[in-house]
């Protein structure tokens, strides 16, 4: 320690004097209540942070270096000097043709990876001709009913060169099988395709609610993808364990962090019970976080996530491969933070949120569009969102140094606090018997509901200001939005009807019977799903066959 740096006990005394003589005096005549200075999650923030807030801080244990355990500062030694994050805009609307055109536009404008948004019927595992699909076809994502749609979706897009993320959960294994089949038709081996299926059912029970099967069969299907992927599709991330939807449902940053990591622990436990080698499948697990408005809280969350996961994998699960210790994550800016009032303010919100993801060390990033409170993004709006990432990457200078906020007294203290509180939640869920049991008890659901209620009341009391909503209101002109025409539904239903008429229906029936038998016999279903989709069995037909074996989940009422 340098001679001009006082010991920490002296620093605390100096800090107390400064606060009393300088800070408190300066604030005494100002109309500010000190309790208002909190993070967006309600975490109280001190007026100043010093080395005294890092008492006992061990650099090598708490931080280390990028690319070295515990990876607080990043999983790669060179971070963005070696490779930028993947710019992966979440896109999908109308028919497969419509979305294919949008993909080609985005790739031509500098996007470096694809991310598929499916319409609600696909998310729920039903076909476009199902009665419940009426009015929803192509409205909030792309309609995919069979391999025929998937072939069109990726027409002219080389799957050996582009990685694809698919936001799909209960029917994830089926859509993944379709993607593999499309690659095969392009002459691309499953061994070299890369991408991600979200495939995270636990957060569906907690937050997003697009579940189909009960927890047991759902977890079994997920472990099937782990096992099959590690053997046959080794470059694919077979799950994206998602905190995004947990945060969108109203959780705090710590709850998002804790529940997401505990979901990850649950998946690993189920796979280990199957007998899978931890160092064979864990390196292909990925995570998905929300980037919300509170700049420093979000950065601390991302840094704490890496450190906790590394410790869990090394110490709790005894993984030996350092790649199993890595927490690789995608980030999306916060959809729930976008406002219909003064929508161009959303450009600023998204830019700040994207910056937190980059400063936090994300591996890929989606930036939301300014018009998403009204409709799916227009071409102009999605271009601005993509340009936001490109400006951060090429003009801001933040890529020049790994973890540039590392060592900040405030950031390190907040990271340590996030870590402690998240670990407390994880232990509480462990004591309940795991995340499946905690979900059955309604624990994470209640915690999120309480947090969402607290935040809404804070907004209503103007303790939390949303510019243009509860302060600085003004009228704004209408903005142009993307409209999905009714002809989209007609086109999709016509193609689905044509597929069913022209395929070999005897073969389809036989493959579905084989799938059902394999489910009854508790076999890995991926080979059977591939045979079904190659025969052009539809998503709904495949899911209906599995419902006959697994049943459907009915959510219990919680208070």
N, C-alpha and C positions, 0 to 999 in steps of 0.2 A: 504494500500500500504506500502511495506517495506521501511525503511528509505533509503536504497541504490538504490531504484528505483526512478528516477527523474520524476517529473510531465511531462505530455505529451508535454506541450509547451516548456519545457526545453529540452526534448528529441528531438524535431524537430530541435532545435538549435544545439544540439550535433551532430545530424545526418548530418546537413548541413556542419558543420565543418569537420566531418569525410569524407564526400563525396568530399569536396574541397581539403583537405589536404592529404588525403590518397588515396581514390578511383580514383579520376580524375588524380592525379599524377601518380598512378600506370598504368593507362590506356593510358596515353598521348603518350607513345612511342610504343604502340601496334597497329597493323593494323586492328582494329575492329571498325566498325561503330556501334554506340549504337542502331540504328534503327533495326539492325538485330536480337536483342534479343526480340522475340515475341513468343507467343504460335503458334501452328500449324494453328490456326484460325486467326492469325494476331493481337492478343491482346498484346499490349506492356507490358513488364514485367520490373519492377524496379530492380535495382542492389541489393537491400536489403530491407527487410520488418521488421518493428519494431512495438511495441505497438501503435506508433503514427498512423499507418495505420488502426487501429481499433478504431478510435476515436468514443466514444459513444457506444462502443460494450457492449451489455447487455447479459451476459452469459445465463441467464434463458430464455430470449426472443429469442436470436439467435441460441442457442445451446440446452440447457437443457440436459437431460440424455437419453440414449438409451431406447426406449420403451415408451417415454413420448413426448407429444406435444412440439415443432413442428417436432420432429423426424429427425432433421438434423443429429444426430449421429446414427441413425438406428431405425428400427421399432420394434425390439425385445430387451428386457432388456439384455439378455445374448448373443445376436448375435451369433457368431460361436462357442462360448463355449457350447451353448445349442444344436445347430444343424448346420452342415455344409450346404453350399449352395448345391442345386441339380446340379450334374454334368450331363448335358443334351446335348450330342453331336447330332448335326443336321445331319440326315442320311437318305438317300434314293437313290436308283438307280435301273435301270433295272426293273425286274418283282417283284411282291410282295414276291415271294420265295427268290429272291436275297437279298432283304432288310430285310426280316425276319431273314435270316442267320446272317446278319451284326448286327442286334439288339441283337441276342442271344450272339454273340461274345463280343459285347461291355458290355452287362450286366455281362457276365462271368468275364470280366476284370475290373469291379468296377464302371461302369457307373450306376447312380442312378435314371435316368429318361430317357424317350424316346422323340425324337423330329423328326417329319416326314417331309422330304423334298419331295414334289410332283413334278412330271415332268411338263413341261410347258403346255401341253394340259389340264391336270387336273387343274392347276392354272387358266387357261382361261375358264374352265367350258365346255370343249368339250371332246368327247370320242376319243379313240385311232384310230377308223376307220374314223374319220373326215378327209377330204383332207388336212386341215391345220396342222394335227398332223404328217404327213409323214416326216420322218427324225428326229423327236423329241422324239419318244417313248422310255421312260426309260433313256434318255440321261443325263438329269440334275436333275433327281429325280425319284421317283418310280411311275409307271403307276397305277392309280386307276380309274377304269371305273364303277365298281358296287360293291355291297355288297360282291360278291364272291371274289373280290380282297382284300377287307378289312378283310375278314375272314382269308385269307392266310397270310396277313401281320402280324396279331397278333396271329397266331396259336402258341399254347404252351406258350404264354405270359399272365400271370394272370392279368387281368385288374382291379382286386380289390386290387392289391398290387403295381402296377406300374402306375405312372402318365405319361401322354402323352401330348406333345405339338404338334400342327399341324399348320404348316405355310401355311395357306390357307385363301383367302380373299373373292372375289366375291361369290364363291360357298361354303363358310365356313359352312353355316347352313346345306347344303346337306352332306358334309363330316362328320360333327358332328353327324348327324342322322345315318349315316353308323356306326360310332364308337359306338354309343349308342346301335344300333341293334346287333353289334358283342358282346358287353358286355352281352346283354340279352341272346344271344345264349350260352355264357359261364356260364349262371346262375347268373350273377352279376347284381345287381340292379343299375339303373341309380343314385339312391340316394347316392351311395358310390364311384362311379368312380370319378377320379380326373384328371385334366389336363387343357389344354388351347387351344382355337382356336384363331388364330391371328385376323381374322374377322375385320380388320382395313381398311376400304375402303378409308378414307380420305387421308391417306398417299399414296394410289395408285394413286389418282388423282394428288397428289403433286409430287411424286417421282418415284415409281416403275412401274406404268402404266399398271398393269394387272387388269383393270376394265372391267365390262360387262354392268351393268345397270346404268342408270342415278343416280345422288346423292340422290334424294328423295326416290325412291324405295330401294336403297341400304341401306340407313339409317333406313328405315322401317324394313328391314330384320334383321338388327343388333339389333334393339330394341326388335324384336320378340325373339331373342336368349336371351337377358337380362331377359325378362319376363318369358320365359319358363324355363330357367336355374335356376332362383331364386326359382321357385316352384317345379321343377321336378329333377333337377340335381344340388343340392345346393353346391357341393364341386368343381364344374367346374368353371374355369375362362372363362367367355364368350367373352372376348376380350383381346388382348394384343396390347395396343396402342403403335405403333412402331415409334421410332425415328431412328431406325437402317437404314432403307432405305433412309430416308431423309439425313442422314449423308453420306451414300454411294453415293448419288447423287451429293455431293459436298458442303453441307451446312457447316457452322461453328458450333462449339459446342453450342454456344448460340442459333442459329437458330434451331438446333436439339432439344434442351431443350424447347424452346418457342413453336415451332410448334407442338411438341408432346403433351405438356400439354394443348395447346389450342384445339387440336383435342379431348383430353379427356374431356375438358369442353363442347365441342359441343355434344359429345355422351350423356353426363349427361343431357344437356338441352333438347335434343330430347326425352330422356326416361322420364324425369319429365313431359314434355308436354303430353306424353302418359298417365300419371297418375300413374307411378310407384313410389313406396315409395323409397326414396333415400337410406335409410339405409337397404333396402332389396336387392338392386342390386349392389350398388357401392362397397361393400366389395369384390365382385368377379371380379372387373376390375383389370387388371394388365398392366404393361408397359414393353417395350422392347427397350433397349438402345444399342448404339454402344460404344465399347471401342477402342478408337483410340490411336495414338502414343504419344500424349503430356500428360505425366504422371500426372502432377498436375492439368492441365485443366480438364481432365476427372474426376478425383476424386472430384474436386469442382463442376462439373456438376451434378454428382450423388447426392451429398449432397444438393445442391440447389434445385434439383428436388423434394426431399422429403419435404423440408420446404415449397416450393411454393404450392405443392398439398395439404398439410395439411391445410394451410391457406385458400386456395380456397374452400375446402370442408367444413371447419368449418365456415368460415365467409361469403363466397358468397352463398353457397348452404344450410347453416344451418344444416348440417348433425350432428346428435347427437351421433351416435355410433362411438367410437374411431377407430374401424376397417375401417370405411369409410374415415378416415383421412390418413390412411396408403397408401403410394405409394410402392407397391410391384413390383419388376422389375426383368426381365431376362436380361442378357447381352450376346452379342456375340462380339468376337474380330473382328477387322475391316478387311473385305474382300478386300476392295479397297486398303488397305495399303500393301497387299501381292504383291511381285514382282516376275516376271519370271526370272529376272537376279539373279544369286546366290541364288537359292531358299532356301537353308538351313539357310540363314539369317532370313527367315520368322519364324523359331522356336524362335529366340530371340525376334522378334517383338511381336509374340503372347504371349510369357511369360510376357513381360512388360505390354501389354494390359490387360491380365488376372489379373495381380496384381492390376491394377487400379480398376477393377471391384470389387475385393475382398476388397480392402481398402476403396472403395466407398460404400460397404454394399449390394452387389447384393444378390438376393434370389436364382438365378440359373444362370448357365454359360455354354456357348458353346465356345470352343477354336477351331479356324480354323486350318486346316492342311497345311503343308508346300507346298504341291503340287497343291493347289486349283487354281492357275493361269493357270494350264495346263489341269486339269481334275477333276472329282469327286475324293475324297480322297481314296488313297489305304489303305489297312488294316494296313500296317506299319505306314503310315503317321498319320492315325486317332488314332492309339495307342499312338504315341508320343504326340499328342494333348491332349489326355485324361490324360496321365502321367504328363503333364505340370500342370494340375489342381491338381492332387494328390500330386505332390511335393510341390506346394504352400500350400496345406491344411495341409500336415503332416510333412514338413521339414522346412518351412520358418519361422515359429513362428508368422506370422501376424494374426493368428486367436486368439491369446491369450488375446487380449484386444480389446474392441469395439472402433471403430473409432480412431485408434492409431495416426492419423495425426490431430485430432481435437485439436485446440489450437495453431496450427502453425500459426504464423503471416501471412505467405504467403498464406496458404490454406484458412484461414478464410477471408482474404481480397479478394482473388480470388472468393471464394464462394459467398460473398456479391456482388461482381461486376457482376457475372453471374446471380444472382438472380435479381438484378436491371434491367439489360439489357433484360432479358427474360420477366420480367413484362412489360417493355416498349413495346415489341413486342405484348404481349397478349392484352394490352390496344389498340394498333393500330388495331388489328384484331377485337376486340370488337366494336370499332368505325366504322368499315366497315360493321358490321351487323353479324359477326360470321365467322367461318371458311369456311362453305359452300360458303358463299358470297365471301370471300377472294379468294378462289380457282377459283370461276367463273371469278373473276377480274384478275386472274393470279398473285396475289401478292406473295404468298410463292414460286411459281415456278420461278419468276424473281429474287427474293432474293437469292435463291439457285444457280441459273445460274450465277449470278454475283460473288458469293463467289467461285464457282468452277473455274471460269475464272481467278479470282485473284490468286488462289493457283497455277493453272497451269503455269501462267506467272512467279510466284515466283520460281517455280521449274526450269523453262527454264532459268531464270536469275541466277540460283544457289543461290538465297537468302534462299531457303529451300533445304537442302541436303537430298537426298535419297541414302543411301549407296548401292553401286553396280549399280546405275542407272545414276545419274549425278555426281557421285564422287566415287573414289575407284573401278572403273570398272575392271573386269577381266573375262576371259573365264571360263566357268564351264562345267562339264561333264553332259550329259543328265541324267535325273532321271527317274526311273520306274513310270509309271502311270497306272491308271485303265482304261481299254477300254471296252466300252459297245458294245457287238457283235450284228450283224444284226439279229441273231436268237431271240433276246429279243423281237423285234417288231413282228416277226412271232408268237411267243408263246402268246404274249398279244392279238393279233388279233384273234387267234384261240380260246382263252378262251372267249373273248367278243362275238364272233359268237356263241359259244356253249351256253353261258348264254341266249342269245336272242332266241335260238331255244328250250331250255328246260324249260324255265319259263312259267308261265301262262300269255300269252300275252293279253288275254281278261281282266284279272285282272289289269295288268299294265296300259292298256289303260284307264280303269275306274278310277284308282287312279290318273293318270295324269289329267284327266278331273276334278276330285274333287279338285286337287291342283290349277288348273287354275281358277276354280270358287271361291275358297277361296281367291286367290290373288285379283280377281275382287271385292270381297266383303270386302276387307281390313281386313281379319281375321289374327290371328297369324298363321303362316304357319308351325311351327315346327311339330304339330301333323300330318299334311298332308304329310310333307316331310318324316316322319318316316314310314308312310304307303306306300309311293312310294318305298323307298329303301328296305323295308322288302319284297316287291314283286319283287325285283331285277330290278326295273327301273334303267337305267343307269344315270350317272351324266349328260351326254349331253342331254338325253331326258328330265330330270327334268329342266335343265336350258333353254332348248328350249321352254318348256311350259310356263315358267315365262317370257321369252322374248316376247311372244305373248301378254302379259299383260303390261309389264314394258318398252318394247323397249330396245334399246342398246345405250350406251353412245358414242358420238363422241367428241373427245377432240377439243376444240377451239384452233385456232392458236394464240399464244402469242409471242410478240416481246420484 
